[in-house]
Amino acid sequence: LLEPFVEEIPEAGAVVKRFKVLQDLLGDLHDAHVLELEIAEALEHAAAERTRRLLEISLANEPDDKLLRAERRRPHESGLITLARFNRARRNRLFATLKADWLDGKAEDFLREVEGLGKAMTFDSRASSP
């Protein structure tokens, strides 16, 4: 809300920058949560597809044991699990940053600064024109 008024309220520039950092951090954290759900869904789909394929090979008129063994050994899901681990580590780092910079009273000084900025702003109705 302050961004359009940075030129009129010079003190707002630093506040806007800090809020942008928070906005980016929260956006990245949200994206990590969404990605985790998408990876879980993809993993479920891959596991179901692998099971379907194993059943198809097993129930063939003349099951190919060599193909069945090979299909059992193929780690279809391991790439997704690796991505999930990387994403979880990233999500944990993002949350650690949020906690270190914003939670548990860490933002109190900043929020007082924002409140002070709001109190310092005055609106002169004579200066505005319809």
C-alpha positions in Angstrom: 0.0 0.0 0.0 2.9 2.4 0.6 4.7 1.8 -2.6 2.8 4.4 -4.7 3.7 7.0 -2.0 7.4 6.5 -1.7 8.2 9.8 -3.5 5.8 11.7 -1.2 6.9 9.9 1.9 10.7 9.2 1.6 10.8 7.2 4.9 8.4 4.7 3.3 11.1 3.5 0.8 13.0 1.4 3.4 9.7 0.0 4.8 8.5 -1.0 1.3 11.9 -2.7 0.6 11.6 -4.7 3.9 8.0 -5.7 3.1 9.1 -6.8 -0.4 11.7 -9.1 1.2 9.0 -10.6 3.5 6.6 -10.9 0.5 9.2 -12.8 -1.5 10.1 -15.0 1.4 6.4 -15.9 2.1 5.9 -16.5 -1.7 8.9 -18.8 -1.9 7.7 -20.7 1.2 4.2 -21.1 -0.3 5.7 -22.3 -3.5 7.7 -24.9 -1.6 4.5 -26.1 0.1 2.6 -26.3 -3.2 5.5 -28.1 -4.9 5.6 -30.7 -2.1 2.0 -31.5 -2.7 2.6 -31.7 -6.5 5.5 -34.1 -6.0 3.5 -36.3 -3.7 0.7 -36.5 -6.3 3.2 -37.3 -9.0 4.8 -40.0 -6.8 1.4 -41.5 -6.2 0.7 -41.6 -9.9 4.1 -43.1 -10.7 3.7 -45.8 -8.1 0.2 -46.7 -9.4 1.5 -46.8 -13.0 4.4 -49.0 -11.9 2.0 -51.4 -10.1 -0.3 -51.5 -13.2 2.7 -52.3 -15.4 3.9 -55.1 -13.1 0.4 -56.6 -13.0 0.2 -56.4 -16.8 3.5 -58.2 -17.2 2.6 -60.8 -14.6 -0.8 -61.6 -16.1 0.4 -61.9 -19.7 -0.4 -65.2 -21.4 3.3 -66.0 -21.2 4.8 -63.7 -18.5 8.3 -62.5 -19.3 10.2 -63.1 -16.0 13.2 -61.2 -17.2 11.1 -58.2 -18.0 9.3 -58.5 -14.7 12.5 -58.6 -12.8 13.8 -55.6 -14.7 10.6 -53.7 -14.1 10.8 -54.4 -10.4 14.4 -53.1 -10.2 13.7 -49.8 -12.1 13.5 -47.0 -9.6 10.7 -45.0 -11.2 10.0 -43.0 -8.1 13.6 -42.3 -6.9 13.9 -39.1 -8.9 10.7 -37.7 -7.4 11.8 -38.7 -3.9 15.1 -36.9 -4.5 13.2 -33.8 -5.7 11.0 -34.0 -2.6 14.0 -34.1 -0.3 15.6 -31.1 -2.0 12.4 -29.2 -1.8 11.9 -30.1 1.9 15.4 -28.9 2.6 14.7 -25.6 0.8 11.4 -25.2 2.6 13.1 -25.7 5.9 15.8 -23.1 5.1 13.1 -20.6 4.1 11.2 -21.2 7.3 14.4 -20.9 9.3 14.9 -17.5 7.7 11.3 -16.5 8.4 11.7 -17.5 12.0 15.1 -15.8 12.4 14.0 -12.5 10.8 10.3 -12.1 11.5 8.9 -14.5 14.2 9.1 -14.6 17.9 9.2 -10.8 18.3 11.9 -10.2 15.7 9.7 -7.9 13.7 8.5 -5.7 16.6 11.0 -2.9 16.0 10.1 -2.9 12.3 6.4 -2.9 13.0 6.8 0.0 15.4 8.6 1.8 12.6 5.6 1.1 10.3 3.2 2.3 12.9 5.2 5.5 13.5 5.2 6.1 9.8 1.4 5.8 9.8 1.1 8.2 12.7 3.4 10.7 11.1 1.4 10.8 7.9 -1.1 13.5 7.8 -3.8 14.1 5.3 -4.5 17.7 4.3 -7.9 17.7 2.6 -7.2 21.2 1.3 -4.2 19.8 -0.7 -6.3 17.3 -2.5 -8.5 18.2 -5.4 -11.5 16.3 -6.7 
